Amino acid sequence: MAIEKVLIANNTSVIQDEVLAHRLGLIPLKVDPRMFEYMSENDVPNEKNTIVFKLHSRCERGSSRIKVLSNELQWLPRGSELALSTEKPAVDPTSRPRTYTSFNCSQDSLPEFSNNPIGPKHADIIIAKLGPGQEIELEAHAVKGMGKTHAKWSPVATAWYRMLPEVVLLQEVEGEKAEELVKKCPVKVFDIEDIGKGRKRATVARPRSCTLCRECIRGDDWDKYVTLRRVKDHFIFTIESTGALPPEVLFTEAVKILEGKCERVITELS
């Protein structure tokens, strides 16, 4: 889920409307997108495909500059509060004017969100800075999308893999030589083991921490003591999340998508 449409009622800050909308779109939202549906061009925004936020911040004249943070985005579980620009004034003053969404029920009445309100994942993201007399008033609509359409819909910040490093001691490294080897490694792969009678030897304690920087084999004859290899059939995947979903959920969902693609290929070939 990411902010897709921004309805700006007032913006007297130095940030242009389109730049402000772009910054809002990149704010990670604390909500599970699996609870919502995709919205097509012909769909009406409702409680199942749209999340609405309101932002109204003002810097009073005579005061110092203020920061507008992401925690000021207020979730509107009943939907939009802005009347349609094409809506005519209602004859009945008690009737509610048509807005940009059509919610049949309040989202906070749903069991998924009753105890887990929707909002930005991080509360300290700076949206804008306002000077004396400046004001921002807007409404932001978030919808479900895919990362291949725009990066703001990607819940993954960074993902990469590497082969499992293998550090092998070709011969015993004892005494001062062992202490020197431990000091040579910047990521503390090696450790000292007491083998009794005042003797100490180096051991490979944390091979996964090895970055293959080759510092341990630099210098005279160190390549006779240590060798560095990669395990060709063992891969370490690292996934960093933007915060919308935890990394373990991202991995399982990615596997499901890959499985679905494989099934489609098998079906087309059969």
N, C-alpha and C positions, 0 to 999 in steps of 0.2 A: 504494500500500500504506500502510495506517495501522493503528495499534493499535485494535482493536475490543473485545476482551474482556480484562479484568484480573482475575486470580485473586489475591486478597490473603490471604496466610497470616498476616501480622502487620503492624500499622500503629499505632504508638504516638506518631506525630508529631502536630502540631497541625492538619495538613491532613486534612480528612475524606476517606473512601475515594472517594466519587464525584468530588470535586474533583481528587484525585490521579489518578484514572483519566482524567478529562477532560484534564489536563495531559499525560499520556502520549500520548493520542490525537493531540495536535497536534504532536508531535515528527516532523519529516520524516525518512524512512528512506532510506538509500542503497541502493536496489535498483530494478531495472527492473521495473515491474509487468507488462510484456508477457510476462515469463517465468512468470507465475502465472495460475491460472484463478480465475474467480469462484466463490464458495462460496454455495450456497443453504441454506435452513434444514434441508433433509434430508441435506445432504452431511456426510460425516465429515471432520474436519480431518486433512489429510495433507500430505505434503511438496510437493504441487503447488498448494495453495491457502492455506497457513498458514505464518506465520513466528512462532517462539516466542522470547521474550526472558525473561531472569531478572534480577531486581534484588534485591540483599540488601546493605543498608547499615546500619551501627550506629554510634552515637556513644557511646563508652565513658564511664562515670561519672568525673567529675573532670577531663574534658577540655573544651575549648572547643567552641562550636557548629561544625558542619560543614555544607558544602553537598553535596547529592546531585546530581551532574551527569549529563547524558545519556550520557556515555561509560562510565558504570557499568552500562548495560544490556548484559547479556551474551547473545549469540546462542546459542541451543541448537539446533544443526543436526539433532539426533536427535529433536527434539520435546519435548513436555511432560515434566517430571520429577515433577509432582504427581499423586499417586494419586487416582482418582475418589473422591468422598466416599461414594458408594454401594458401593464395592468392599469386599468382605469380606477379612479377613486370609487370605493364601495359606497353603495347607497345606505346600507345598514352599517352603522359604526361599530356594531358588536361582531360583525363577521370578520374573519381573518383573511387578509389579502393573500393572493397566490404568490408563492415564493419560488426560488430556483430548484427546490427539491419537493418531492411528494412522499413524505414518510407516513406510513400507516400506523406506526407505533414508535414509541421512544426507544432508542437503542439501549439506554440504561435499564430498561425493563427486561431486556433479554438476559437469560442466565449467564451467558458468556461474558457479559460486560457489567453485570450488577455489582460484582465485587472487584472488578479489574477495569477501572476507567481507562479510556483511550486517551493518549497524549503523546507528546514527543518523548523519545527514548532518553535523550539527554536534555537536562533542563538549563544548561549554561551555554547553549549555542547562541552566538551574537547574530541577530537578524539585521539590526541597523543601529545607528546612533542618532539621537535627536538633539538638536540645539533648542534654545529658548524659543517658544512659540511654534515649534514644529509638531506635527501630528501624523499618525498613521492609523487609519481605520479600514479594515478589510475583512473579507470572508474567504476562507480557503476550503476547497473541496478536494478530498483525497479519494482516489479510485484505485482499483487493482490493475496491475499491468505486469509486463515482462521486461527483464533486463535487456533483451535484444532490441526492444523499442527505444528505451532510454535508460541510462545508467542509474537514474534515481529509483528505478524499480528493482534494482539488483540488491538483494540482502547481503551479498558477499562483498566485503571490502577488498580482500586480497586472498588468493588461493594459489598455492604452489606445491610442488613435490620435489623430493630428492631421493637418491638411492641411499640405503643404509650404509654409513661408513663402517669400515672394518679396520681396526688398528691391531696389528700383530707385533708382538715382541719376538724377534728372531733368536734372541739369546737372553740369558739372565742379565739384568742391569741392577747392580748392587752398589751399596756404599755411596760415595760422593757422586758417582755417575748417576745413580737413581735420583738423588736430590736435584741434580742439574737438569735431568729430564723433566721432572715435575715442574720446575721453574720455567722451562722453555715453552711449555704449552700455555697459550693465553686463555683457553677455555677450561682448563683444569681437567683434562681427560685422564691424566695419570695420577696415581696416588702411591703412597709409601706403605709397604707391608712389613711388619716386624716378623722375621722368621726365626727368632731366638738367637741366644748367645751374642747379642749385640749386633746382629747382622740385619740389614734392611735391603729390600729390593723393590723395584718399581713394578706396579701392576696397572693394567688398563681398567680403570674403575668406571668411567663414563664414556663409552665409545659413541653413543648417540650424540653427544655434545660436540664431537669432532666436526670441524668445518673444512677439513682437508687443506688447511692453510700451509702445511708443510714446514712449519716452524720447528717441529720436533726432529726433522731429519736434516736441517741446515747445519752446516759446520763439518768438522773433520770426522769422517767415518761413522756418523750417526745413522746413515742408511744401512749399516751392517747390523744395527740393533733394532731398528723400527722400520716397518713397511706399512704403507697406507693403501687400502683397496676399497672398492665399492662392491656390495652384494648386489649382483645384477638382477636378481629376482625378488628383491625386497625394497619397497618404496614407502617413504614416509610422506604422507599428505598433511599439509597444514592449511587450515581454513580460518580466516579472520572474518567475523561478522560485523556488520554495521550496527548491530544491536537490536534489529527488528526481530530476528529469530536466533536462537542459540546455535553454535556451530554443529552440534550433533544432530539437530533437526535439519539443518541445511544439507548435511551429508546424506541422511536417509532420504530426503525429498529428491536430491539429485540422483540417487541410485534408482528411485522409482521412475524418474523421467527417462533415464538411460534404459531401463528395462522396457518401458513403453516403446521407445524408439526401436529397440531390438526386435520386439514383437511385431511391430509394423513392417520392418524389413523382411522378417521371416514370412509374414503373411503375404507380402507382395511377391516374394520369390516362389512361394509354394503354389 
